[in-house]
Amino acid sequence: MSVRLGLMALLAEGDTYGARLRSEFEERTGGTWPLNVGQVYTTLERLVRDGLVEQVGESDAEGRIAYHLTDTGRAELDTWWTTPVDRTSTPRDELTIKLALAVTAPGVDVAQVVQHQRTSTLRHLRDLTRLKRDALDRAEGTGEGADTEHGVAWLLVLENLVFAAEAEVRWLDHVESVLARHARGAQLHPHIVTVDTAGNLPAHQEGTLS
């Protein structure tokens, strides 16, 4: 999520200061994307520079300065609400990169990498499922400290994380089956060699066609 637009969305509800924006952002998202105060104020400075946010009056007795969303900022926020999130630029996923490199790196037990990751992801999924039960109680107003408005927001965040974890487990299962299929193919056809796009044999296969 864009921290910049997240802070603007909170400021659209009323003027407030940086520390309050930080705590409100983390409360709304269940602490899933923690912010530090420095990050918040750096972002606010850029928003002020771009004319999207402005400071309100002087600092108070505690040295805090309130911020206000300008008309230009509100227009940009309105556009954000109605514009689909761009998926054309795929974010770098560390697990995907790790396994893609592990498959081609000599001496790496890829199956073990997959197993360790699956164990970790399943543990994470169990934790998320437990949190989801608590969030459901809050959203329905039956749990301790019930807060239906923030409960629904946190529930949606959790469900997104649960779906992502479940998808990751399915993908890891797929990776394992692909690796097993390729291993069987290599055992059945050890004479088959591959060439690169230039038609050259990999170093470890040189001489196999002589």
Summary of the structure (lengths in Angstrom):
residues: 210
radius of gyration: 25.1
end to end distance: 56.4
largest distance: 84.8
contacts: 513
relative contact order: 0.08
helix: 62%
strand: 5%
